Amino acid sequence: MGHRDDTCRPGDQVPERPEGPVAYDRCWRRELRGALRCSAVLLALLLTTDRLAGTLTAGRSVLWLGLAVLLFVVLLPAQVSAGDDWLASRTLLGTRRVHTDLLVSVRCRDGVAQRLLLRDALGNRVELDPRVLIANPELWYRLDAGARRSEAVGALMCGRTALRRISARVDGETARTVFRMSDLD
C-alpha cells in the first residue's frame, strides 16, 4: 500500500487554512422565535381547551407538551453559516459542512419546500432552503465565490444553472431592497 506525497503522517505539521470572516443567517433568530411562539401558542390553546372541557390531567398535559415540542422541532430552522471556501448548516441532528471550492454538484429540489442540495468532492452534503441565501447576500457571495473556484478547476460537474437562478433571485431582491431603502419603489 503506497503513500501519496500529500498524505499526513503523525507528527506532520498541517498548514492552517486561513479563515476569513464568517457570514451567518441574519434571519435565524427571528425564525427561531417564530418557532417558539407557534409551539407556545399551540400548547396554550391545547391546555386551555382541555381545562375548559374539564378533561385536563397530568398525562394529557404531558401529551400536549410533547406535541408542542414536536411542532418546535419541525419548525426549527437550520442555522446556516459560511466562510472562505465552506458552508455549514447546523440542525438538532448535527452540523453538515461542504467545501464550496470542491463542489461537484448543486441541485435544486422542487416540491412543497424548495431545497438546494450541495455536494463536494469529499462526499460531504448540505441541504438548505434557497431563501436563506436570497435573504443573506453575504452567505450567497461566499457560496458563489467557492463555486466559481470549483468550476475553474473543473470539479463542478452540474449545477451552474441552479446557481445562476439563485444569483438572479439574490440580485433582484438586493435591487428591490436598495430601491425600497432609497424610496425609489
ABEGO torsion letter per residue (X at the ends): XBBBAABBBBGBBBBBBBBBBBBBBAAAAAAAAAAAAAAAAAAAAAAAAAAAAGABBAAAAAAAAAAAAAAAAAABBBBBBBBBGBBBBBBAAEBBBBBAAABABBBBBBEABBBBBBBBAAGBBBBBBAAAAAABAAAAAAAAAAAAAAAAAGABABGAAAAAAAAAAAAAAAAAAAAAAAGAX
